[in-house]
Structures are given as structure tokens and as C-alpha cells.
Amino acid sequence: AGAVLRGAAVSVFAANGDRVIDAIAAGGWLLAHLPPGRYRVVVDDGERRDERLVWLTGNASRTLRFAW
């Protein structure tokens, strides 16, 4: 319906499995500054869960969109 998902739990894990971010996307957005590397991003709203792999290189920015 195009509604913004608020209150979703967002976890970011480094390639070695360490959790580097554990936050709530209260406003529908979560901005993070991470060093280059490989990460797994997990979003869970209590009913649904989705995850993505992302590779960050240099100073390039990346946008991940999760929609249900």
C-alpha cells in the first residue's frame, strides 16, 4: 500500500558474523556509516523477516530497500 514500515529491527553483521549494528528503524530509514567490507543486513518487523548481502567498497554509498 506504500506505507512506510516503522519500528522494524535492523541488524547488520560483518563477514565474520559479528553484529556491528542492532537498531530500530523508527522513522522508516536507518543511515549507517560502515567501513568497506561484506555485510549481511537483516530486517524484522515482528511478522516478516528479510535479509540481504551487501559489499561496500571505497567511499561509495549504497541504498538497500526492504518492502513487504
Distance bins in CASP14 RR format, pairs under 12 A and 6 or more apart:
PFRMAT RR
TARGET T0000
AUTHOR 0000-0000-0000
RMODE 2
METHOD distances of the structure
MODEL  1
1 67 0 0 0 0 0 1 0 0 0 0 0
1 68 0 0 0 0 0 1 0 0 0 0 0
2 28 0 0 0 0 0 1 0 0 0 0 0
2 65 0 0 0 0 0 1 0 0 0 0 0
2 67 0 0 0 0 1 0 0 0 0 0 0
2 68 0 0 0 0 0 1 0 0 0 0 0
3 27 0 0 0 0 0 1 0 0 0 0 0
3 28 0 0 0 0 0 1 0 0 0 0 0
3 45 0 0 0 0 0 1 0 0 0 0 0
3 67 0 0 0 0 0 1 0 0 0 0 0
3 68 0 0 0 0 1 0 0 0 0 0 0
4 25 0 0 0 0 1 0 0 0 0 0 0
4 26 0 0 0 0 0 1 0 0 0 0 0
4 27 1 0 0 1 0 0 0 0 0 0 0
4 28 1 0 1 0 0 0 0 0 0 0 0
4 29 0 0 0 0 1 0 0 0 0 0 0
4 45 0 0 0 0 0 1 0 0 0 0 0
4 65 0 0 0 0 0 1 0 0 0 0 0
4 66 0 0 0 0 0 1 0 0 0 0 0
4 67 0 0 0 0 0 1 0 0 0 0 0
4 68 0 0 0 0 0 1 0 0 0 0 0
5 24 0 0 0 0 0 1 0 0 0 0 0
5 25 1 0 0 1 0 0 0 0 0 0 0
5 26 0 0 0 0 0 1 0 0 0 0 0
5 27 0 0 0 0 1 0 0 0 0 0 0
5 28 1 0 1 0 0 0 0 0 0 0 0
5 29 0 0 0 0 0 1 0 0 0 0 0
5 30 0 0 0 0 0 1 0 0 0 0 0
5 43 0 0 0 0 1 0 0 0 0 0 0
5 44 0 0 0 0 0 1 0 0 0 0 0
5 45 1 0 1 0 0 0 0 0 0 0 0
5 46 0 0 0 0 0 1 0 0 0 0 0
5 47 0 0 0 0 0 1 0 0 0 0 0
5 48 0 0 0 0 1 0 0 0 0 0 0
5 50 0 0 0 0 0 1 0 0 0 0 0
5 65 0 0 0 0 0 1 0 0 0 0 0
5 66 1 0 0 1 0 0 0 0 0 0 0
5 67 1 0 0 1 0 0 0 0 0 0 0
5 68 1 0 0 1 0 0 0 0 0 0 0
6 24 0 0 0 0 1 0 0 0 0 0 0
6 25 1 0 0 1 0 0 0 0 0 0 0
6 26 1 0 0 1 0 0 0 0 0 0 0
6 27 1 0 1 0 0 0 0 0 0 0 0
6 28 1 0 1 0 0 0 0 0 0 0 0
6 29 0 0 0 0 1 0 0 0 0 0 0
6 30 0 0 0 0 0 1 0 0 0 0 0
6 45 0 0 0 0 1 0 0 0 0 0 0
7 23 0 0 0 0 1 0 0 0 0 0 0
7 24 1 0 1 0 0 0 0 0 0 0 0
7 25 1 0 1 0 0 0 0 0 0 0 0
7 26 1 0 1 0 0 0 0 0 0 0 0
7 27 1 0 0 1 0 0 0 0 0 0 0
7 28 1 0 0 1 0 0 0 0 0 0 0
7 29 0 0 0 0 0 1 0 0 0 0 0
7 30 0 0 0 0 0 1 0 0 0 0 0
7 43 0 0 0 0 1 0 0 0 0 0 0
7 44 0 0 0 0 1 0 0 0 0 0 0
7 45 1 0 0 1 0 0 0 0 0 0 0
7 46 0 0 0 0 1 0 0 0 0 0 0
7 47 0 0 0 0 0 1 0 0 0 0 0
8 23 0 0 0 0 1 0 0 0 0 0 0
8 24 1 0 0 1 0 0 0 0 0 0 0
8 25 1 0 1 0 0 0 0 0 0 0 0
8 26 0 0 0 0 1 0 0 0 0 0 0
8 27 0 0 0 0 1 0 0 0 0 0 0
8 28 1 0 0 1 0 0 0 0 0 0 0
8 29 0 0 0 0 0 1 0 0 0 0 0
8 30 0 0 0 0 1 0 0 0 0 0 0
8 41 0 0 0 0 0 1 0 0 0 0 0
8 42 0 0 0 0 0 1 0 0 0 0 0
8 43 1 0 1 0 0 0 0 0 0 0 0
8 44 1 0 0 1 0 0 0 0 0 0 0
8 45 1 0 1 0 0 0 0 0 0 0 0
8 46 1 0 0 1 0 0 0 0 0 0 0
8 47 0 0 0 0 0 1 0 0 0 0 0
8 48 0 0 0 0 1 0 0 0 0 0 0
8 49 0 0 0 0 1 0 0 0 0 0 0
8 50 0 0 0 0 1 0 0 0 0 0 0
8 66 1 0 0 1 0 0 0 0 0 0 0
8 67 0 0 0 0 0 1 0 0 0 0 0
8 68 0 0 0 0 1 0 0 0 0 0 0
9 19 0 0 0 0 0 1 0 0 0 0 0
9 21 0 0 0 0 0 1 0 0 0 0 0
9 22 1 0 0 1 0 0 0 0 0 0 0
9 23 1 0 0 1 0 0 0 0 0 0 0
9 24 1 0 1 0 0 0 0 0 0 0 0
9 25 1 0 0 1 0 0 0 0 0 0 0
9 26 0 0 0 0 0 1 0 0 0 0 0
9 28 0 0 0 0 0 1 0 0 0 0 0
9 30 0 0 0 0 0 1 0 0 0 0 0
9 41 0 0 0 0 0 1 0 0 0 0 0
9 42 0 0 0 0 1 0 0 0 0 0 0
9 43 1 0 0 1 0 0 0 0 0 0 0
9 44 1 0 1 0 0 0 0 0 0 0 0
9 45 1 0 0 1 0 0 0 0 0 0 0
9 46 1 0 0 1 0 0 0 0 0 0 0
9 47 0 0 0 0 0 1 0 0 0 0 0
9 48 0 0 0 0 0 1 0 0 0 0 0
9 49 0 0 0 0 1 0 0 0 0 0 0
9 50 0 0 0 0 0 1 0 0 0 0 0
9 51 0 0 0 0 0 1 0 0 0 0 0
9 66 0 0 0 0 0 1 0 0 0 0 0
10 19 0 0 0 0 0 1 0 0 0 0 0
10 20 0 0 0 0 0 1 0 0 0 0 0
10 21 1 0 0 1 0 0 0 0 0 0 0
10 22 1 0 0 1 0 0 0 0 0 0 0
10 23 1 0 1 0 0 0 0 0 0 0 0
10 24 1 0 0 1 0 0 0 0 0 0 0
10 25 1 0 1 0 0 0 0 0 0 0 0
10 26 0 0 0 0 0 1 0 0 0 0 0
10 27 0 0 0 0 0 1 0 0 0 0 0
10 28 0 0 0 0 1 0 0 0 0 0 0
10 29 0 0 0 0 0 1 0 0 0 0 0
10 30 1 0 1 0 0 0 0 0 0 0 0
10 31 0 0 0 0 0 1 0 0 0 0 0
10 32 0 0 0 0 1 0 0 0 0 0 0
10 39 0 0 0 0 0 1 0 0 0 0 0
10 40 0 0 0 0 0 1 0 0 0 0 0
10 41 1 0 0 1 0 0 0 0 0 0 0
10 42 1 0 0 1 0 0 0 0 0 0 0
10 43 1 0 1 0 0 0 0 0 0 0 0
10 44 0 0 0 0 1 0 0 0 0 0 0
10 45 0 0 0 0 0 1 0 0 0 0 0
10 49 0 0 0 0 0 1 0 0 0 0 0
10 50 0 0 0 0 0 1 0 0 0 0 0
10 51 0 0 0 0 0 1 0 0 0 0 0
10 52 0 0 0 0 0 1 0 0 0 0 0
10 64 0 0 0 0 1 0 0 0 0 0 0
10 66 0 0 0 0 1 0 0 0 0 0 0
11 17 0 0 0 0 0 1 0 0 0 0 0
11 18 0 0 0 0 0 1 0 0 0 0 0
11 19 1 0 1 0 0 0 0 0 0 0 0
11 20 0 0 0 0 1 0 0 0 0 0 0
11 21 1 0 0 1 0 0 0 0 0 0 0
11 22 1 0 1 0 0 0 0 0 0 0 0
11 23 1 0 0 1 0 0 0 0 0 0 0
11 24 0 0 0 0 0 1 0 0 0 0 0
11 25 0 0 0 0 0 1 0 0 0 0 0
11 30 0 0 0 0 0 1 0 0 0 0 0
11 32 0 0 0 0 0 1 0 0 0 0 0
11 39 0 0 0 0 0 1 0 0 0 0 0
11 40 0 0 0 0 1 0 0 0 0 0 0
11 41 1 0 0 1 0 0 0 0 0 0 0
11 42 1 0 1 0 0 0 0 0 0 0 0
11 43 0 0 0 0 1 0 0 0 0 0 0
11 44 1 0 0 1 0 0 0 0 0 0 0
11 49 0 0 0 0 0 1 0 0 0 0 0
11 50 0 0 0 0 0 1 0 0 0 0 0
11 51 0 0 0 0 1 0 0 0 0 0 0
11 52 0 0 0 0 0 1 0 0 0 0 0
12 18 0 0 0 0 1 0 0 0 0 0 0
12 19 1 0 0 1 0 0 0 0 0 0 0
12 20 1 0 1 0 0 0 0 0 0 0 0
12 21 1 1 0 0 0 0 0 0 0 0 0
12 22 0 0 0 0 1 0 0 0 0 0 0
12 23 0 0 0 0 1 0 0 0 0 0 0
12 25 0 0 0 0 0 1 0 0 0 0 0
12 30 0 0 0 0 1 0 0 0 0 0 0
12 31 0 0 0 0 0 1 0 0 0 0 0
12 32 1 0 0 1 0 0 0 0 0 0 0
12 33 0 0 0 0 0 1 0 0 0 0 0
12 34 1 0 0 1 0 0 0 0 0 0 0
12 35 0 0 0 0 0 1 0 0 0 0 0
12 37 0 0 0 0 0 1 0 0 0 0 0
12 38 0 0 0 0 0 1 0 0 0 0 0
12 39 1 0 1 0 0 0 0 0 0 0 0
12 40 1 0 0 1 0 0 0 0 0 0 0
12 41 1 0 1 0 0 0 0 0 0 0 0
12 42 1 0 0 1 0 0 0 0 0 0 0
12 43 0 0 0 0 1 0 0 0 0 0 0
12 51 0 0 0 0 0 1 0 0 0 0 0
12 52 0 0 0 0 0 1 0 0 0 0 0
12 53 0 0 0 0 0 1 0 0 0 0 0
12 54 0 0 0 0 1 0 0 0 0 0 0
12 56 0 0 0 0 0 1 0 0 0 0 0
12 62 0 0 0 0 0 1 0 0 0 0 0
12 64 0 0 0 0 1 0 0 0 0 0 0
13 19 1 0 1 0 0 0 0 0 0 0 0
13 20 1 0 0 1 0 0 0 0 0 0 0
13 21 0 0 0 0 1 0 0 0 0 0 0
13 22 0 0 0 0 1 0 0 0 0 0 0
13 34 0 0 0 0 0 1 0 0 0 0 0
13 37 0 0 0 0 0 1 0 0 0 0 0
13 38 0 0 0 0 1 0 0 0 0 0 0
13 39 1 0 0 1 0 0 0 0 0 0 0
13 40 1 0 1 0 0 0 0 0 0 0 0
13 41 1 0 0 1 0 0 0 0 0 0 0
13 42 1 0 0 1 0 0 0 0 0 0 0
13 51 0 0 0 0 1 0 0 0 0 0 0
13 52 0 0 0 0 0 1 0 0 0 0 0
13 53 0 0 0 0 1 0 0 0 0 0 0
13 54 0 0 0 0 0 1 0 0 0 0 0
14 20 1 0 1 0 0 0 0 0 0 0 0
14 21 0 0 0 0 1 0 0 0 0 0 0
14 34 0 0 0 0 1 0 0 0 0 0 0
14 35 0 0 0 0 1 0 0 0 0 0 0
14 36 0 0 0 0 0 1 0 0 0 0 0
14 37 1 0 0 1 0 0 0 0 0 0 0
14 38 1 0 0 1 0 0 0 0 0 0 0
14 39 1 0 0 1 0 0 0 0 0 0 0
14 40 0 0 0 0 1 0 0 0 0 0 0
14 41 0 0 0 0 0 1 0 0 0 0 0
14 53 0 0 0 0 0 1 0 0 0 0 0
14 54 0 0 0 0 0 1 0 0 0 0 0
14 55 0 0 0 0 0 1 0 0 0 0 0
14 56 0 0 0 0 0 1 0 0 0 0 0
15 34 0 0 0 0 0 1 0 0 0 0 0
15 35 0 0 0 0 0 1 0 0 0 0 0
15 36 0 0 0 0 0 1 0 0 0 0 0
15 37 1 0 0 1 0 0 0 0 0 0 0
15 38 1 0 1 0 0 0 0 0 0 0 0
15 39 1 0 0 1 0 0 0 0 0 0 0
15 40 0 0 0 0 1 0 0 0 0 0 0
15 53 0 0 0 0 1 0 0 0 0 0 0
15 54 0 0 0 0 0 1 0 0 0 0 0
15 55 0 0 0 0 1 0 0 0 0 0 0
15 56 0 0 0 0 0 1 0 0 0 0 0
16 37 0 0 0 0 0 1 0 0 0 0 0
16 38 0 0 0 0 1 0 0 0 0 0 0
16 39 0 0 0 0 0 1 0 0 0 0 0
16 40 0 0 0 0 0 1 0 0 0 0 0
17 38 0 0 0 0 0 1 0 0 0 0 0
17 39 0 0 0 0 1 0 0 0 0 0 0
17 40 1 0 0 1 0 0 0 0 0 0 0
17 42 0 0 0 0 0 1 0 0 0 0 0
18 38 0 0 0 0 0 1 0 0 0 0 0
18 39 0 0 0 0 0 1 0 0 0 0 0
18 40 0 0 0 0 0 1 0 0 0 0 0
19 39 0 0 0 0 0 1 0 0 0 0 0
19 40 0 0 0 0 1 0 0 0 0 0 0
19 41 0 0 0 0 0 1 0 0 0 0 0
19 42 0 0 0 0 1 0 0 0 0 0 0
20 32 0 0 0 0 1 0 0 0 0 0 0
20 33 0 0 0 0 0 1 0 0 0 0 0
20 34 1 0 0 1 0 0 0 0 0 0 0
20 35 0 0 0 0 1 0 0 0 0 0 0
20 37 0 0 0 0 0 1 0 0 0 0 0
20 38 0 0 0 0 0 1 0 0 0 0 0
20 39 1 0 0 1 0 0 0 0 0 0 0
20 40 0 0 0 0 0 1 0 0 0 0 0
20 41 0 0 0 0 0 1 0 0 0 0 0
20 42 0 0 0 0 0 1 0 0 0 0 0
20 56 0 0 0 0 0 1 0 0 0 0 0
21 30 1 0 0 1 0 0 0 0 0 0 0
21 31 0 0 0 0 0 1 0 0 0 0 0
21 32 1 0 1 0 0 0 0 0 0 0 0
21 33 0 0 0 0 0 1 0 0 0 0 0
21 34 1 0 0 1 0 0 0 0 0 0 0
21 39 0 0 0 0 1 0 0 0 0 0 0
21 40 0 0 0 0 0 1 0 0 0 0 0
21 41 0 0 0 0 1 0 0 0 0 0 0
21 42 0 0 0 0 0 1 0 0 0 0 0
21 43 0 0 0 0 0 1 0 0 0 0 0
22 30 0 0 0 0 0 1 0 0 0 0 0
22 32 0 0 0 0 0 1 0 0 0 0 0
22 41 0 0 0 0 0 1 0 0 0 0 0
22 42 0 0 0 0 1 0 0 0 0 0 0
22 43 0 0 0 0 0 1 0 0 0 0 0
22 44 0 0 0 0 0 1 0 0 0 0 0
23 29 0 0 0 0 0 1 0 0 0 0 0
23 30 1 0 1 0 0 0 0 0 0 0 0
23 31 0 0 0 0 0 1 0 0 0 0 0
23 32 0 0 0 0 1 0 0 0 0 0 0
23 41 0 0 0 0 0 1 0 0 0 0 0
23 42 0 0 0 0 0 1 0 0 0 0 0
23 43 0 0 0 0 0 1 0 0 0 0 0
23 44 0 0 0 0 0 1 0 0 0 0 0
24 30 0 0 0 0 1 0 0 0 0 0 0
24 43 0 0 0 0 0 1 0 0 0 0 0
24 44 0 0 0 0 0 1 0 0 0 0 0
24 45 0 0 0 0 0 1 0 0 0 0 0
24 46 0 0 0 0 0 1 0 0 0 0 0
25 31 0 0 0 0 1 0 0 0 0 0 0
25 32 0 0 0 0 0 1 0 0 0 0 0
25 41 0 0 0 0 0 1 0 0 0 0 0
25 42 0 0 0 0 0 1 0 0 0 0 0
25 43 1 0 0 1 0 0 0 0 0 0 0
25 44 0 0 0 0 0 1 0 0 0 0 0
25 45 0 0 0 0 1 0 0 0 0 0 0
25 64 0 0 0 0 0 1 0 0 0 0 0
25 65 0 0 0 0 0 1 0 0 0 0 0
25 66 0 0 0 0 1 0 0 0 0 0 0
28 43 0 0 0 0 0 1 0 0 0 0 0
28 45 0 0 0 0 0 1 0 0 0 0 0
28 65 0 0 0 0 0 1 0 0 0 0 0
28 66 0 0 0 0 1 0 0 0 0 0 0
28 67 0 0 0 0 0 1 0 0 0 0 0
29 43 0 0 0 0 0 1 0 0 0 0 0
29 63 0 0 0 0 0 1 0 0 0 0 0
29 64 0 0 0 0 0 1 0 0 0 0 0
29 65 0 0 0 0 0 1 0 0 0 0 0
29 66 0 0 0 0 0 1 0 0 0 0 0
30 41 0 0 0 0 1 0 0 0 0 0 0
30 42 0 0 0 0 0 1 0 0 0 0 0
30 43 0 0 0 0 1 0 0 0 0 0 0
30 63 0 0 0 0 0 1 0 0 0 0 0
30 64 0 0 0 0 1 0 0 0 0 0 0
30 65 0 0 0 0 0 1 0 0 0 0 0
30 66 0 0 0 0 0 1 0 0 0 0 0
31 61 0 0 0 0 1 0 0 0 0 0 0
31 62 0 0 0 0 0 1 0 0 0 0 0
31 63 0 0 0 0 0 1 0 0 0 0 0
31 64 0 0 0 0 0 1 0 0 0 0 0
32 39 0 0 0 0 1 0 0 0 0 0 0
32 41 0 0 0 0 1 0 0 0 0 0 0
32 54 0 0 0 0 0 1 0 0 0 0 0
32 56 0 0 0 0 0 1 0 0 0 0 0
32 61 0 0 0 0 0 1 0 0 0 0 0
32 62 0 0 0 0 1 0 0 0 0 0 0
32 63 0 0 0 0 0 1 0 0 0 0 0
32 64 0 0 0 0 0 1 0 0 0 0 0
33 56 0 0 0 0 0 1 0 0 0 0 0
33 59 0 0 0 0 0 1 0 0 0 0 0
33 61 0 0 0 0 1 0 0 0 0 0 0
33 62 0 0 0 0 0 1 0 0 0 0 0
34 40 0 0 0 0 0 1 0 0 0 0 0
34 41 0 0 0 0 0 1 0 0 0 0 0
34 54 0 0 0 0 1 0 0 0 0 0 0
34 55 0 0 0 0 0 1 0 0 0 0 0
34 56 1 0 1 0 0 0 0 0 0 0 0
34 57 0 0 0 0 0 1 0 0 0 0 0
34 58 0 0 0 0 0 1 0 0 0 0 0
34 59 0 0 0 0 0 1 0 0 0 0 0
34 60 0 0 0 0 0 1 0 0 0 0 0
34 61 0 0 0 0 0 1 0 0 0 0 0
34 62 0 0 0 0 1 0 0 0 0 0 0
34 64 0 0 0 0 0 1 0 0 0 0 0
35 56 1 0 0 1 0 0 0 0 0 0 0
35 57 0 0 0 0 0 1 0 0 0 0 0
35 58 0 0 0 0 1 0 0 0 0 0 0
35 59 0 0 0 0 0 1 0 0 0 0 0
36 54 0 0 0 0 0 1 0 0 0 0 0
36 55 0 0 0 0 1 0 0 0 0 0 0
36 56 1 0 1 0 0 0 0 0 0 0 0
36 57 1 0 1 0 0 0 0 0 0 0 0
36 58 1 0 1 0 0 0 0 0 0 0 0
36 59 0 0 0 0 1 0 0 0 0 0 0
36 60 0 0 0 0 1 0 0 0 0 0 0
36 61 0 0 0 0 0 1 0 0 0 0 0
36 62 0 0 0 0 0 1 0 0 0 0 0
37 53 0 0 0 0 0 1 0 0 0 0 0
37 54 0 0 0 0 1 0 0 0 0 0 0
37 55 1 0 0 1 0 0 0 0 0 0 0
37 56 1 0 1 0 0 0 0 0 0 0 0
37 57 1 0 0 1 0 0 0 0 0 0 0
37 58 0 0 0 0 1 0 0 0 0 0 0
37 60 0 0 0 0 0 1 0 0 0 0 0
37 62 0 0 0 0 0 1 0 0 0 0 0
38 52 0 0 0 0 0 1 0 0 0 0 0
38 53 1 0 0 1 0 0 0 0 0 0 0
38 54 1 0 0 1 0 0 0 0 0 0 0
38 55 1 0 1 0 0 0 0 0 0 0 0
38 56 1 0 0 1 0 0 0 0 0 0 0
38 57 0 0 0 0 1 0 0 0 0 0 0
38 62 0 0 0 0 0 1 0 0 0 0 0
39 51 0 0 0 0 0 1 0 0 0 0 0
39 52 0 0 0 0 1 0 0 0 0 0 0
39 53 1 0 0 1 0 0 0 0 0 0 0
39 54 1 0 1 0 0 0 0 0 0 0 0
39 55 1 0 0 1 0 0 0 0 0 0 0
39 56 1 0 0 1 0 0 0 0 0 0 0
39 57 0 0 0 0 0 1 0 0 0 0 0
39 62 0 0 0 0 1 0 0 0 0 0 0
39 64 0 0 0 0 1 0 0 0 0 0 0
40 50 0 0 0 0 0 1 0 0 0 0 0
40 51 1 0 1 0 0 0 0 0 0 0 0
40 52 1 0 0 1 0 0 0 0 0 0 0
40 53 1 0 1 0 0 0 0 0 0 0 0
40 54 1 0 0 1 0 0 0 0 0 0 0
40 55 0 0 0 0 0 1 0 0 0 0 0
40 64 0 0 0 0 0 1 0 0 0 0 0
41 49 0 0 0 0 0 1 0 0 0 0 0
41 50 0 0 0 0 1 0 0 0 0 0 0
41 51 1 0 0 1 0 0 0 0 0 0 0
41 52 1 0 1 0 0 0 0 0 0 0 0
41 53 1 0 0 1 0 0 0 0 0 0 0
41 54 1 0 0 1 0 0 0 0 0 0 0
41 55 0 0 0 0 0 1 0 0 0 0 0
41 56 0 0 0 0 0 1 0 0 0 0 0
41 62 0 0 0 0 1 0 0 0 0 0 0
41 63 0 0 0 0 0 1 0 0 0 0 0
41 64 1 0 1 0 0 0 0 0 0 0 0
41 65 0 0 0 0 0 1 0 0 0 0 0
41 66 0 0 0 0 1 0 0 0 0 0 0
42 48 0 0 0 0 0 1 0 0 0 0 0
42 49 1 0 0 1 0 0 0 0 0 0 0
42 50 1 0 0 1 0 0 0 0 0 0 0
42 51 1 0 1 0 0 0 0 0 0 0 0
42 52 0 0 0 0 1 0 0 0 0 0 0
42 53 0 0 0 0 0 1 0 0 0 0 0
42 54 0 0 0 0 0 1 0 0 0 0 0
42 64 0 0 0 0 0 1 0 0 0 0 0
42 66 0 0 0 0 1 0 0 0 0 0 0
43 49 1 0 0 1 0 0 0 0 0 0 0
43 50 1 0 1 0 0 0 0 0 0 0 0
43 51 1 0 0 1 0 0 0 0 0 0 0
43 52 0 0 0 0 1 0 0 0 0 0 0
43 64 0 0 0 0 1 0 0 0 0 0 0
43 65 0 0 0 0 0 1 0 0 0 0 0
43 66 1 0 1 0 0 0 0 0 0 0 0
43 67 0 0 0 0 0 1 0 0 0 0 0
43 68 0 0 0 0 1 0 0 0 0 0 0
44 50 1 0 0 1 0 0 0 0 0 0 0
44 51 0 0 0 0 1 0 0 0 0 0 0
44 66 0 0 0 0 1 0 0 0 0 0 0
44 68 0 0 0 0 0 1 0 0 0 0 0
45 66 0 0 0 0 1 0 0 0 0 0 0
45 67 0 0 0 0 0 1 0 0 0 0 0
45 68 1 0 0 1 0 0 0 0 0 0 0
46 68 0 0 0 0 0 1 0 0 0 0 0
47 68 0 0 0 0 1 0 0 0 0 0 0
48 66 0 0 0 0 1 0 0 0 0 0 0
48 67 0 0 0 0 0 1 0 0 0 0 0
48 68 1 0 1 0 0 0 0 0 0 0 0
49 66 0 0 0 0 1 0 0 0 0 0 0
49 68 0 0 0 0 1 0 0 0 0 0 0
50 64 0 0 0 0 1 0 0 0 0 0 0
50 65 0 0 0 0 0 1 0 0 0 0 0
50 66 1 0 1 0 0 0 0 0 0 0 0
50 67 0 0 0 0 1 0 0 0 0 0 0
50 68 1 0 0 1 0 0 0 0 0 0 0
51 64 0 0 0 0 0 1 0 0 0 0 0
51 66 0 0 0 0 1 0 0 0 0 0 0
52 62 0 0 0 0 1 0 0 0 0 0 0
52 63 0 0 0 0 0 1 0 0 0 0 0
52 64 1 0 1 0 0 0 0 0 0 0 0
52 65 0 0 0 0 1 0 0 0 0 0 0
52 66 1 0 0 1 0 0 0 0 0 0 0
52 67 0 0 0 0 0 1 0 0 0 0 0
53 62 0 0 0 0 0 1 0 0 0 0 0
53 64 0 0 0 0 1 0 0 0 0 0 0
54 60 0 0 0 0 0 1 0 0 0 0 0
54 61 0 0 0 0 0 1 0 0 0 0 0
54 62 1 0 1 0 0 0 0 0 0 0 0
54 63 0 0 0 0 1 0 0 0 0 0 0
54 64 1 0 0 1 0 0 0 0 0 0 0
54 65 0 0 0 0 0 1 0 0 0 0 0
55 62 0 0 0 0 1 0 0 0 0 0 0
55 64 0 0 0 0 0 1 0 0 0 0 0
56 62 1 0 0 1 0 0 0 0 0 0 0
56 63 0 0 0 0 0 1 0 0 0 0 0
56 64 0 0 0 0 0 1 0 0 0 0 0
END
